[in-house]
């Protein structure tokens, strides 16, 4: 409950600081996620009624695309954007690590992307 309250407080502060930017970013993410959803469904072989998985994965990927694109532009658009995107998506491989007992650490960072 304490973490949830901290997250809500942080999000509220962010929205209050620049509501227009938050709304614009949200619209961009929603647009990108909608465009990625059919690809996500096909790649993950999701059943047609699994909207939650498709939506969560699509939103995460859309956020990565937008973050990398904006960073690339702010850095002077140096180098191919595709290389930056590829590097960013490889970070996700580090988020799911198998423990020695065969269990999973879904959010353990292996650090191999650095």
N, C-alpha and C positions, 0 to 999 in steps of 0.2 A: 504494500500500500504506500509506503514511503517513497519508493522508486517511481511509482505511478504518479504520485503527487508532484515529485520533482520534474518528471517529464512533462506533465501538463503545465506546470509553472514556466518551464523553459519554453515550451511551444507558445504559450500565451505572450511571453516577453518578445519572442521572435516576431509574432504576428503584429504586435503593437508597434514594434520598431519600424517595420516596413510592410504594411498589409498589402500594398499594391504589388510588391515584388513577390510576396508569398503567393498571392492569387495568380500572378502570371506564371510563376514556376509550377504551381499546381496544375494549371491548364496545360502547360507544356508536357509535364509528366503524364497527365491523363491521356493526352493525344498520342504520345509515344507509346505508352502502355497498351492502348487500344490497337495500335498498329502492330505491336509485337505479340499480342495474345494468340493469334492463329498459329504463329510460328512456335510459340511455347507449347500450345496444345499438341501440335504435331510432333515436336521433338521429344516431349515427355510422354507421348501416347496417353494423354489424359482423356477420361471419359467426358462426354459432352455436358454432364451435369456437375463437373468439378470446377465450378466458377471460382472458388476460393483459391485453390492452388494456382490456377491460370492467372488470376488477378494479382496475387501476391508476387509470383515470379516475374510477371510482366512489369509490374510497378517497380520492382527492384532493378531489373535490367534497364528500364527507362531512366531511372534515377542515375544509374551509372553512365549511360550514354550522355545524358544532359550534363552531368558533372564533368566528364572528360571533354566534351565539346566546349563548354564554357572555359575550362582551364586551358585548353588548347588555344582558344581565341585570345584569352587574356595574356597568354605567353607569346603572342605574336604569330600564332599559327605556324610554328616551326616544326618541320618534319611531317610525315604523313599521319593524318588523323587515325587511319586504320591501325597503325602500329600502337598508338596510344590506347585505342579501344581494346585491342587484343591483349595488351599488357594488363589493363584494368580488369578484364574478364577472367584472366588467369588468377587474380587475387581470390576469386570465389573458390578455387580449388583448395585453397589453404583454410577455408572455413569449415571443412568437414574432415576430421581426422579420426582414424580408427585407433582405439586404445589397444594395448597389448592383450586385454581380455576379450577383444572382439567387439566391445561396445563402441559407441560413437561419442565423440566430442563435437557436437554440431557447430559450436562457435569458437573452437580452439584455433588460434592462429599459428600456423606452422612457420610463417615467416619466409618461405622460399621465394616469395615474389619480390623481395628486396634485394 
